[in-house]
Amino acid sequence: MTDLTGVVTGAGSGLGRAAAEHLLALGARVACWDRNGDTLAWTEADPGALSTTVDVTDPGQVSAAAADLRRRWGRADFVVNSAGVFLVGPLAEVDPVAVRRLFDVNVVGTTLVTQALLPDLIATRGAVVNLSSTVALRASRSNAHYAASKAAIAQLTRCWALELAGHGVRVNAVAPGPTGTGIYAAAGMPQSQVDELLTARAREIPLGRIGDPAEIARWIGRLLADDWVTGHVIPVDGGLSIA
């Protein structure tokens, strides 16, 4: 990854931060984007990081951040679309406003970011890694709309891979299983409910435990580095998707 430059969205916490830290450790220069600028304080100690407060649902902010990256570093070789929100709840209780926000961040945001950096990716024959989820691959009783948003990401990944292959741009996704991040608390779940959920999920996972963000980050790095893999959604889930 040495001498490569790119963007990680949602880099202030969770899987986005883990991905950004991993890519920086590999020698990449990483523009770390997050809606909450305060969460990007960790980047200040790394000279290879460029932190920018960006709401990925705002086309103007995304375009401005992309232009700033080009002014600083000249190009983008990769994009990691990690910014996302979580939604849990049965059909009878789900809030349509929350559903719109879910798709706006998870699907539209992924589109806006990739679109803004597409000229760079074509010029550099670069790579995109999107964040899908195991729930995009197997049915879930409790978070259908979140699963649907991540299924949309999986299919965008496959379609973009076909669309952009002629330009030499590779597009893949990782589909993490339950992982120890703050996404559940950010969705408003109390810690007791989070603990109960993760304990229950761990019992379903063949390898017997939830994931660590660093394990997801390593697969993101592999997909960015590999030159002959495109259009795949890789489950990184301890075997949950086949259970």
C-alpha positions as CSV (number, residue, x, y, z in Angstrom):
1,M,0.0,0.0,0.0
2,T,3.0,2.3,0.1
3,D,2.5,5.4,-2.1
4,L,-1.2,4.8,-2.4
5,T,-3.7,7.5,-1.5
6,G,-7.3,7.1,-0.8
7,V,-10.4,7.8,1.3
8,V,-12.0,5.9,4.2
9,T,-15.5,7.1,5.2
10,G,-16.8,6.7,8.7
11,A,-13.2,6.8,9.9
12,G,-13.9,8.2,13.3
13,S,-14.9,5.0,14.9
14,G,-15.7,1.3,14.5
15,L,-14.8,-0.5,11.2
16,G,-13.9,2.7,9.4
17,R,-11.3,3.7,12.0
18,A,-9.9,0.1,12.1
19,A,-9.6,0.2,8.3
20,A,-8.0,3.6,8.2
21,E,-5.5,2.6,11.0
22,H,-4.6,-0.6,9.1
23,L,-4.1,1.2,5.8
24,L,-2.0,3.9,7.4
25,A,0.1,1.1,9.1
26,L,0.7,-0.4,5.6
27,G,2.1,2.9,4.3
28,A,-1.0,4.4,2.6
29,R,-2.0,8.1,2.8
30,V,-5.6,8.1,4.0
31,A,-8.2,10.9,3.9
32,C,-10.3,10.1,7.0
33,W,-13.8,11.3,6.5
34,D,-16.5,11.3,9.2
35,R,-19.6,13.3,9.9
36,N,-18.5,13.8,13.5
37,G,-15.2,15.7,13.3
38,D,-14.5,15.2,17.0
39,T,-14.1,11.5,16.5
40,L,-11.2,12.1,14.1
41,A,-8.8,13.4,16.8
42,W,-6.9,10.1,16.7
43,T,-5.6,11.0,13.2
44,E,-3.6,14.0,14.5
45,A,-0.6,11.9,15.5
46,D,-0.2,10.3,12.0
47,P,1.3,12.4,9.2
48,G,-0.2,10.1,6.6
49,A,-3.8,11.0,7.7
50,L,-5.9,13.9,6.4
51,S,-9.0,14.3,8.6
52,T,-12.1,16.0,7.1
53,T,-15.6,16.5,8.6
54,V,-17.9,15.2,5.9
55,D,-21.5,14.2,5.8
56,V,-21.6,11.6,3.0
57,T,-25.3,12.4,2.3
58,D,-24.4,16.0,1.4
59,P,-23.2,16.2,-2.2
60,G,-21.6,19.6,-1.6
61,Q,-19.5,18.4,1.3
62,V,-18.5,15.3,-0.5
63,S,-17.3,17.2,-3.6
64,A,-15.4,19.7,-1.5
65,A,-13.7,17.0,0.5
66,A,-12.7,15.2,-2.8
67,A,-11.3,18.5,-4.2
68,D,-9.3,19.0,-1.0
69,L,-7.8,15.6,-1.3
70,R,-6.7,16.3,-4.9
71,R,-5.2,19.6,-3.8
72,R,-3.2,17.9,-1.0
73,W,-2.2,14.7,-2.7
74,G,-3.1,14.9,-6.4
75,R,-5.2,11.8,-6.7
76,A,-7.1,8.9,-5.1
77,D,-6.2,5.3,-5.6
78,F,-8.9,3.7,-3.4
79,V,-12.1,4.3,-1.6
80,V,-13.4,2.4,1.4
81,N,-17.1,3.1,2.0
82,S,-17.5,2.4,5.7
83,A,-19.8,5.2,6.8
84,G,-23.1,3.7,7.8
85,V,-25.9,3.6,10.3
86,F,-27.8,0.7,12.0
87,L,-31.5,0.2,12.5
88,V,-33.2,-2.5,14.4
89,G,-36.9,-3.2,15.0
90,P,-39.9,-5.2,13.7
91,L,-42.0,-4.1,10.7
92,A,-44.9,-3.0,12.9
93,E,-42.8,-0.5,14.8
94,V,-40.2,0.8,12.3
95,D,-40.1,4.5,11.7
96,P,-40.2,5.5,8.0
97,V,-38.1,8.6,8.8
98,A,-35.4,6.3,10.2
99,V,-35.7,4.1,7.2
100,R,-35.1,7.0,4.8
101,R,-32.1,8.1,6.9
102,L,-30.7,4.6,6.8
103,F,-30.8,4.3,3.0
104,D,-29.6,7.9,2.6
105,V,-26.4,7.1,4.6
106,N,-25.8,3.5,3.7
107,V,-26.8,3.5,0.0
108,V,-26.9,7.1,-1.3
109,G,-23.8,8.1,0.7
110,T,-21.8,5.2,-0.7
111,T,-22.9,6.3,-4.2
112,L,-22.1,10.0,-3.7
113,V,-18.6,9.3,-2.4
114,T,-17.7,6.8,-5.1
115,Q,-19.1,9.0,-7.8
116,A,-17.1,12.0,-6.5
117,L,-13.9,10.1,-6.7
118,L,-14.6,8.1,-9.8
119,P,-12.5,10.2,-12.1
120,D,-9.5,9.6,-9.9
121,L,-10.2,5.9,-9.7
122,I,-10.4,5.6,-13.4
123,A,-7.2,7.6,-13.9
124,T,-5.3,5.4,-11.4
125,R,-7.1,2.1,-12.2
126,G,-8.0,2.1,-8.5
127,A,-10.1,0.0,-6.2
128,V,-13.3,0.4,-4.1
129,V,-14.2,-1.7,-1.0
130,N,-17.8,-1.3,0.2
131,L,-19.1,-2.4,3.6
132,S,-22.0,-4.8,3.3
133,S,-23.0,-7.3,6.1
134,T,-23.7,-10.9,6.7
135,V,-27.4,-9.9,7.1
136,A,-27.4,-9.1,3.4
137,L,-26.7,-12.8,2.8
138,R,-29.0,-14.5,5.3
139,A,-32.4,-13.4,6.6
140,S,-32.9,-11.7,9.9
141,R,-36.0,-11.2,12.0
142,S,-35.0,-8.0,13.8
143,N,-33.3,-5.7,11.4
144,A,-34.9,-6.2,8.0
145,H,-34.4,-2.6,6.7
146,Y,-30.7,-2.6,7.7
147,A,-30.3,-5.9,5.9
148,A,-32.0,-4.5,2.8
149,S,-29.7,-1.5,2.8
150,K,-26.7,-3.8,3.0
151,A,-28.1,-6.1,0.3
152,A,-28.3,-3.0,-1.9
153,I,-24.6,-2.4,-1.2
154,A,-23.8,-6.0,-2.2
155,Q,-25.6,-5.6,-5.5
156,L,-24.1,-2.2,-6.2
157,T,-20.7,-3.8,-5.7
158,R,-21.4,-6.5,-8.3
159,C,-22.9,-4.1,-10.8
160,W,-20.2,-1.4,-10.4
161,A,-17.6,-4.1,-10.8
162,L,-19.0,-5.0,-14.2
163,E,-19.5,-1.4,-15.2
164,L,-16.0,-0.3,-14.3
165,A,-14.0,-3.3,-15.2
166,G,-13.2,-1.9,-18.6
167,H,-11.5,1.0,-16.9
168,G,-9.4,-1.3,-14.7
169,V,-11.3,-0.3,-11.6
170,R,-12.0,-3.1,-9.1
171,V,-15.0,-3.1,-6.8
172,N,-15.5,-5.5,-3.9
173,A,-17.2,-5.6,-0.6
174,V,-16.7,-7.2,2.8
175,A,-19.7,-8.6,4.6
176,P,-18.9,-8.5,8.4
177,G,-20.7,-10.6,10.9
178,P,-21.5,-9.3,14.4
179,T,-18.4,-7.3,15.4
180,G,-17.5,-5.3,18.5
181,T,-18.1,-1.7,17.5
182,G,-20.2,1.2,18.7
183,I,-22.8,0.9,15.9
184,Y,-25.4,-0.7,18.1
185,A,-25.2,2.0,20.8
186,A,-25.2,4.7,18.1
187,A,-28.5,3.3,17.0
188,G,-30.0,3.9,20.4
189,M,-29.7,0.4,21.8
190,P,-29.0,0.3,25.6
191,Q,-25.8,-1.5,26.6
192,S,-27.7,-4.3,28.2
193,Q,-29.5,-5.0,24.9
194,V,-26.2,-4.8,23.0
195,D,-24.6,-7.3,25.3
196,E,-27.6,-9.6,25.0
197,L,-27.6,-9.3,21.2
198,L,-23.9,-10.0,20.8
199,T,-24.0,-13.0,23.2
200,A,-26.9,-14.5,21.3
201,R,-25.2,-13.9,17.9
202,A,-21.9,-15.5,19.2
203,R,-23.8,-18.7,19.9
204,E,-24.9,-18.8,16.3
205,I,-21.4,-18.3,14.9
206,P,-19.6,-21.6,14.0
207,L,-16.3,-20.2,15.3
208,G,-18.0,-19.3,18.6
209,R,-17.3,-15.6,19.0
210,I,-18.0,-12.2,17.5
211,G,-15.5,-10.4,15.3
212,D,-12.9,-7.9,16.0
213,P,-12.7,-4.7,13.9
214,A,-9.0,-5.5,13.0
215,E,-10.1,-8.7,11.4
216,I,-12.4,-6.9,9.1
217,A,-9.7,-4.2,8.4
218,R,-7.2,-6.8,7.2
219,W,-9.7,-8.1,4.6
220,I,-10.3,-4.6,3.4
221,G,-6.5,-4.2,2.9
222,R,-6.3,-7.5,1.0
223,L,-9.1,-6.5,-1.4
224,L,-7.5,-3.2,-2.1
225,A,-4.1,-4.8,-2.7
226,D,-5.2,-7.7,-4.9
227,D,-5.1,-7.0,-8.6
228,W,-7.4,-9.7,-10.0
229,V,-10.4,-9.9,-7.7
230,T,-13.5,-7.8,-8.5
231,G,-17.3,-8.1,-8.0
232,H,-17.1,-10.2,-4.8
233,V,-18.8,-9.8,-1.5
234,I,-16.6,-11.6,1.0
235,P,-18.2,-12.8,4.3
236,V,-15.9,-12.1,7.2
237,D,-18.2,-13.6,9.9
238,G,-16.8,-16.6,11.6
239,G,-19.0,-18.8,9.4
240,L,-22.3,-17.2,10.3
241,S,-23.4,-16.8,6.7
242,I,-23.3,-20.6,6.2
243,A,-24.7,-21.6,9.5
